Amino acid sequence: MELRKAVDNLYFYDPQFEPAASKFVGEVGGSTATQAVTRWDDVKAAMAGHALVKFLVFDTHGRPGAVCLRDGTQIEGIDLMVVSAYPQFLRSEVRVLFLGCNIGEGSLGDQFIGDVGKYFLRGKGGIVGATTVPNIVLQLGPFASESYMQPFSSGRLKVKRYDRTGAPIGSREVDRYGAAR
């Protein structure tokens, strides 16, 4: 049996976004780990190898209602039911953020977030957020990389809170500056 590494913050990312992953570690600090994911097996291996995560970020590609990985895999919210195989992976009241373009957009985005709350957070509770617009990554020389909601968009981050049964108990949409809409 392989030992799991307990971390507070875990950042899954497409290898294309490695500068953002490195910046995340520098900004968040503490017990933080990053994991490049290009296929579904990478995600499952990372879940198997980590424990007690309280903030999980998916910085990948996306489309409304799905995380898109480099190998073409599209992960829908119900697919994340696999977390039940790794009961120590998440802490109670975990926060999960999906940064891929458009993942939270429209009714498909609502379904995705609802399934994540219902299946991924069952027994834990917590908060799920997903962007509703394309994101852009600006590489500003070798020293900085920033990911932003596309400028001049009516971009939103959909955020929903779930109790331990996976039932929704609150929601909010915020703009790029965190103002509720």
C-alpha positions as a Markdown table, in Angstrom:
| # | Residue | x | y | z |
|---|---|---|---|---|
| 1 | Met | 0.0 | 0.0 | 0.0 |
| 2 | Glu | 1.3 | 3.4 | -1.0 |
| 3 | Leu | 1.4 | 6.2 | 1.6 |
| 4 | Arg | -0.6 | 9.3 | 0.9 |
| 5 | Lys | 0.8 | 12.8 | 1.2 |
| 6 | Ala | -1.4 | 15.1 | 3.3 |
| 7 | Val | -1.6 | 18.6 | 1.8 |
| 8 | Asp | -3.9 | 21.5 | 2.4 |
| 9 | Asn | -3.8 | 22.8 | -1.2 |
| 10 | Leu | -3.6 | 20.7 | -4.4 |
| 11 | Tyr | -3.4 | 22.2 | -7.9 |
| 12 | Phe | -4.2 | 19.9 | -10.8 |
| 13 | Tyr | -3.0 | 21.5 | -14.1 |
| 14 | Asp | -2.5 | 21.0 | -17.8 |
| 15 | Pro | 1.2 | 21.0 | -18.4 |
| 16 | Gln | 0.7 | 24.1 | -20.6 |
| 17 | Phe | -0.2 | 26.0 | -17.4 |
| 18 | Glu | 2.9 | 25.0 | -15.4 |
| 19 | Pro | 3.9 | 28.7 | -14.7 |
| 20 | Ala | 0.5 | 29.3 | -13.1 |
| 21 | Ala | 1.0 | 26.1 | -10.9 |
| 22 | Ser | 4.4 | 27.3 | -9.8 |
| 23 | Lys | 3.0 | 30.7 | -9.0 |
| 24 | Phe | 0.2 | 29.1 | -7.0 |
| 25 | Val | 2.7 | 27.4 | -4.8 |
| 26 | Gly | 4.6 | 30.6 | -4.2 |
| 27 | Glu | 1.5 | 32.6 | -3.4 |
| 28 | Val | -0.4 | 30.0 | -1.3 |
| 29 | Gly | 2.6 | 28.5 | 0.4 |
| 30 | Gly | 2.1 | 26.1 | 3.3 |
| 31 | Ser | 1.4 | 22.4 | 2.5 |
| 32 | Thr | 0.8 | 22.8 | -1.2 |
| 33 | Ala | 1.3 | 20.4 | -4.0 |
| 34 | Thr | 0.9 | 20.5 | -7.8 |
| 35 | Gln | 0.2 | 17.7 | -10.2 |
| 36 | Ala | 0.2 | 17.8 | -14.0 |
| 37 | Val | -2.7 | 15.9 | -15.4 |
| 38 | Thr | -3.0 | 15.0 | -19.0 |
| 39 | Arg | -5.4 | 12.0 | -18.7 |
| 40 | Trp | -8.0 | 10.6 | -16.4 |
| 41 | Asp | -5.5 | 8.1 | -14.9 |
| 42 | Asp | -3.4 | 11.0 | -13.7 |
| 43 | Val | -6.3 | 12.5 | -11.8 |
| 44 | Lys | -7.1 | 9.2 | -10.2 |
| 45 | Ala | -3.5 | 8.6 | -9.2 |
| 46 | Ala | -3.2 | 12.1 | -7.7 |
| 47 | Met | -6.4 | 11.4 | -5.7 |
| 48 | Ala | -4.9 | 8.1 | -4.5 |
| 49 | Gly | -1.6 | 9.8 | -3.6 |
| 50 | His | -2.9 | 12.7 | -1.5 |
| 51 | Ala | -5.0 | 13.1 | 1.6 |
| 52 | Leu | -6.8 | 15.7 | 3.6 |
| 53 | Val | -7.0 | 18.3 | 0.8 |
| 54 | Lys | -9.0 | 21.3 | 1.7 |
| 55 | Phe | -8.5 | 23.4 | -1.4 |
| 56 | Leu | -8.4 | 21.7 | -4.8 |
| 57 | Val | -7.9 | 23.6 | -8.1 |
| 58 | Phe | -8.4 | 22.2 | -11.6 |
| 59 | Asp | -6.5 | 24.5 | -14.0 |
| 60 | Thr | -7.2 | 22.6 | -17.2 |
| 61 | His | -9.1 | 23.3 | -20.4 |
| 62 | Gly | -12.9 | 23.1 | -20.4 |
| 63 | Arg | -16.2 | 23.4 | -22.1 |
| 64 | Pro | -19.6 | 24.0 | -20.7 |
| 65 | Gly | -20.2 | 21.1 | -18.2 |
| 66 | Ala | -16.8 | 19.3 | -18.5 |
| 67 | Val | -13.2 | 19.4 | -17.6 |
| 68 | Cys | -11.1 | 18.7 | -20.8 |
| 69 | Leu | -7.8 | 17.0 | -20.5 |
| 70 | Arg | -4.9 | 17.0 | -23.0 |
| 71 | Asp | -5.5 | 13.5 | -24.2 |
| 72 | Gly | -9.1 | 14.4 | -25.2 |
| 73 | Thr | -10.8 | 13.0 | -22.1 |
| 74 | Gln | -13.8 | 15.0 | -21.0 |
| 75 | Ile | -14.6 | 14.7 | -17.3 |
| 76 | Glu | -18.2 | 15.4 | -16.3 |
| 77 | Gly | -19.3 | 16.1 | -12.8 |
| 78 | Ile | -20.7 | 12.6 | -12.3 |
| 79 | Asp | -17.3 | 11.1 | -13.3 |
| 80 | Leu | -15.9 | 12.6 | -10.1 |
| 81 | Met | -17.9 | 10.1 | -8.1 |
| 82 | Val | -14.7 | 8.1 | -8.3 |
| 83 | Val | -13.5 | 10.1 | -5.2 |
| 84 | Ser | -15.5 | 7.6 | -3.1 |
| 85 | Ala | -12.7 | 5.1 | -3.8 |
| 86 | Tyr | -10.3 | 7.5 | -2.0 |
| 87 | Pro | -12.2 | 8.5 | 1.3 |
| 88 | Gln | -9.3 | 10.3 | 2.8 |
| 89 | Phe | -8.6 | 12.5 | -0.3 |
| 90 | Leu | -10.8 | 15.5 | 0.8 |
| 91 | Arg | -11.3 | 17.2 | 4.2 |
| 92 | Ser | -14.7 | 18.3 | 5.3 |
| 93 | Glu | -15.8 | 21.7 | 4.0 |
| 94 | Val | -13.4 | 21.4 | 1.0 |
| 95 | Arg | -13.2 | 24.2 | -1.6 |
| 96 | Val | -13.0 | 23.1 | -5.3 |
| 97 | Leu | -12.3 | 25.6 | -8.1 |
| 98 | Phe | -12.5 | 24.7 | -11.8 |
| 99 | Leu | -10.6 | 27.3 | -13.9 |
| 100 | Gly | -11.1 | 25.7 | -17.3 |
| 101 | Cys | -12.8 | 27.9 | -19.9 |
| 102 | Asn | -16.6 | 27.9 | -19.7 |
| 103 | Ile | -16.9 | 24.9 | -17.4 |
| 104 | Gly | -19.7 | 26.6 | -15.4 |
| 105 | Glu | -21.5 | 28.1 | -18.4 |
| 106 | Gly | -25.2 | 27.7 | -18.8 |
| 107 | Ser | -27.4 | 24.8 | -17.9 |
| 108 | Leu | -24.6 | 22.3 | -18.6 |
| 109 | Gly | -22.3 | 24.2 | -16.2 |
| 110 | Asp | -25.1 | 24.2 | -13.6 |
| 111 | Gln | -25.5 | 20.4 | -14.0 |
| 112 | Phe | -21.7 | 19.9 | -13.7 |
| 113 | Ile | -21.5 | 22.0 | -10.5 |
| 114 | Gly | -24.5 | 20.2 | -9.1 |
| 115 | Asp | -23.0 | 16.8 | -9.8 |
| 116 | Val | -19.7 | 17.8 | -8.2 |
| 117 | Gly | -21.6 | 18.8 | -5.1 |
| 118 | Lys | -23.8 | 15.8 | -5.1 |
| 119 | Tyr | -21.1 | 13.1 | -5.8 |
| 120 | Phe | -17.7 | 14.6 | -5.2 |
| 121 | Leu | -18.5 | 16.4 | -1.9 |
| 122 | Arg | -20.9 | 13.8 | -0.5 |
| 123 | Gly | -19.9 | 13.1 | 3.1 |
| 124 | Lys | -17.6 | 16.2 | 3.2 |
| 125 | Gly | -19.6 | 19.3 | 2.2 |
| 126 | Gly | -18.0 | 22.4 | 0.8 |
| 127 | Ile | -17.9 | 24.9 | -2.0 |
| 128 | Val | -17.6 | 24.5 | -5.8 |
| 129 | Gly | -16.7 | 27.3 | -8.2 |
| 130 | Ala | -16.4 | 27.3 | -12.0 |
| 131 | Thr | -15.8 | 30.0 | -14.5 |
| 132 | Thr | -18.4 | 30.8 | -17.1 |
| 133 | Val | -16.3 | 32.4 | -19.8 |
| 134 | Pro | -13.0 | 31.7 | -21.7 |
| 135 | Asn | -9.9 | 32.5 | -19.7 |
| 136 | Ile | -6.7 | 33.8 | -21.1 |
| 137 | Val | -3.2 | 33.2 | -19.8 |
| 138 | Leu | -0.8 | 36.1 | -20.2 |
| 139 | Gln | 2.9 | 35.1 | -20.2 |
| 140 | Leu | 4.7 | 38.3 | -19.2 |
| 141 | Gly | 8.3 | 37.3 | -19.9 |
| 142 | Pro | 10.0 | 34.6 | -17.9 |
| 143 | Phe | 8.9 | 35.9 | -14.6 |
| 144 | Ala | 5.1 | 36.1 | -14.5 |
| 145 | Ser | 2.1 | 34.2 | -15.8 |
| 146 | Glu | -1.4 | 35.3 | -15.1 |
| 147 | Ser | -4.7 | 33.7 | -15.8 |
| 148 | Tyr | -7.7 | 36.0 | -16.2 |
| 149 | Met | -11.3 | 35.9 | -17.3 |
| 150 | Gln | -11.4 | 37.3 | -20.8 |
| 151 | Pro | -11.3 | 41.1 | -20.6 |
| 152 | Phe | -14.5 | 42.9 | -21.4 |
| 153 | Ser | -16.5 | 39.8 | -21.0 |
| 154 | Ser | -19.5 | 39.5 | -18.7 |
| 155 | Gly | -17.5 | 36.8 | -17.0 |
| 156 | Arg | -18.7 | 35.2 | -13.9 |
| 157 | Leu | -17.6 | 32.6 | -11.4 |
| 158 | Lys | -20.5 | 30.4 | -10.3 |
| 159 | Val | -20.1 | 29.4 | -6.7 |
| 160 | Lys | -22.3 | 27.0 | -4.8 |
| 161 | Arg | -22.1 | 25.6 | -1.3 |
| 162 | Tyr | -23.1 | 22.0 | -0.4 |
| 163 | Asp | -23.8 | 20.3 | 2.9 |
| 164 | Arg | -22.5 | 16.9 | 3.8 |
| 165 | Thr | -25.3 | 15.1 | 2.0 |
| 166 | Gly | -24.4 | 16.8 | -1.3 |
| 167 | Ala | -27.5 | 19.0 | -1.1 |
| 168 | Pro | -27.1 | 22.7 | -2.3 |
| 169 | Ile | -27.4 | 25.2 | 0.6 |
| 170 | Gly | -26.3 | 28.4 | -1.1 |
| 171 | Ser | -25.1 | 30.0 | -4.4 |
| 172 | Arg | -23.7 | 33.1 | -5.8 |
| 173 | Glu | -22.3 | 34.5 | -9.0 |
| 174 | Val | -19.5 | 36.9 | -8.7 |
| 175 | Asp | -17.7 | 39.0 | -11.3 |
| 176 | Arg | -13.9 | 39.1 | -11.9 |
| 177 | Tyr | -13.5 | 41.4 | -8.9 |
| 178 | Gly | -15.6 | 39.2 | -6.5 |
| 179 | Ala | -18.7 | 41.5 | -6.6 |
| 180 | Ala | -21.9 | 39.5 | -6.3 |
| 181 | Arg | -24.2 | 39.7 | -9.3 |
